[in-house]
């Protein structure tokens, strides 16, 4: 039976930015990787109708997932209102976690400056306690290039040298997000190279493990 791995993130490109190479590696190793995306990101293109933006971002995610081998499921929480709307989907999320029993959950860092990312972190901590899961919990970085408060925690490094190209290809699928991604590319690759140097590989992603 394959090991279940769950990534819970705020927006459709977050799992690729923070952990795309690791996801692709896990899939190659035969693990079952699922992604929960709390929002469609309808506010990223305010000049478009929300349904148009949702469809566009969902299609981009489908392409990215096909590249790295993951499977994503969207929850329609409004951006900026995650904690307000979370109670309406809490039982549905809990049922999913009880069914899948993931061995590991990955989510955003509480230090991320994006409010939806911090809200996602809070939701994961709450739902994991609600379901009484005893699995491993890891956090990844998106808008926070490094951690100031988590350095005392165990850090897991994953060599993504063989899957880095897949992560890059998946990121290119998010054509509607190029403005934001251009701002992030420097920190993404600097972080991966720095992590790789630390463990003696070309590229690596890092994750802090929480208690």
Secondary structure as the mmCIF struct_conf table of DSSP 4:
data_model
#
loop_
_struct_conf.conf_type_id
_struct_conf.id
_struct_conf.beg_label_comp_id
_struct_conf.beg_label_asym_id
_struct_conf.beg_label_seq_id
_struct_conf.end_label_comp_id
_struct_conf.end_label_asym_id
_struct_conf.end_label_seq_id
HELX_LH_PP_P HELX_LH_PP_P1 UNK A 2 UNK A 3
STRN STRN1 UNK A 4 UNK A 9
BEND BEND1 UNK A 10 UNK A 11
TURN_TY1_P TURN_TY1_P1 UNK A 12 UNK A 13
HELX_RH_AL_P HELX_RH_AL_P1 UNK A 14 UNK A 28
TURN_TY1_P TURN_TY1_P2 UNK A 29 UNK A 30
STRN STRN2 UNK A 32 UNK A 37
BEND BEND2 UNK A 38 UNK A 38
HELX_RH_3T_P HELX_RH_3T_P1 UNK A 42 UNK A 45
TURN_TY1_P TURN_TY1_P3 UNK A 46 UNK A 47
BEND BEND3 UNK A 48 UNK A 48
HELX_RH_AL_P HELX_RH_AL_P2 UNK A 50 UNK A 68
TURN_TY1_P TURN_TY1_P4 UNK A 69 UNK A 69
STRN STRN3 UNK A 71 UNK A 74
HELX_LH_PP_P HELX_LH_PP_P2 UNK A 77 UNK A 78
TURN_TY1_P TURN_TY1_P5 UNK A 79 UNK A 80
HELX_RH_AL_P HELX_RH_AL_P3 UNK A 82 UNK A 100
BEND BEND4 UNK A 103 UNK A 103
STRN STRN4 UNK A 104 UNK A 108
TURN_TY1_P TURN_TY1_P6 UNK A 110 UNK A 111
BEND BEND5 UNK A 113 UNK A 114
HELX_RH_AL_P HELX_RH_AL_P4 UNK A 115 UNK A 131
TURN_TY1_P TURN_TY1_P7 UNK A 132 UNK A 132
BEND BEND6 UNK A 135 UNK A 135
STRN STRN5 UNK A 136 UNK A 140
BEND BEND7 UNK A 142 UNK A 143
BEND BEND8 UNK A 145 UNK A 146
BEND BEND9 UNK A 148 UNK A 149
TURN_TY1_P TURN_TY1_P8 UNK A 151 UNK A 152
BEND BEND10 UNK A 153 UNK A 153
STRN STRN6 UNK A 155 UNK A 159
TURN_TY1_P TURN_TY1_P9 UNK A 161 UNK A 163
HELX_RH_AL_P HELX_RH_AL_P5 UNK A 164 UNK A 171
TURN_TY1_P TURN_TY1_P10 UNK A 172 UNK A 173
HELX_RH_3T_P HELX_RH_3T_P2 UNK A 175 UNK A 177
HELX_RH_AL_P HELX_RH_AL_P6 UNK A 178 UNK A 199
TURN_TY1_P TURN_TY1_P11 UNK A 200 UNK A 200
BEND BEND11 UNK A 201 UNK A 202
STRN STRN7 UNK A 204 UNK A 210
#
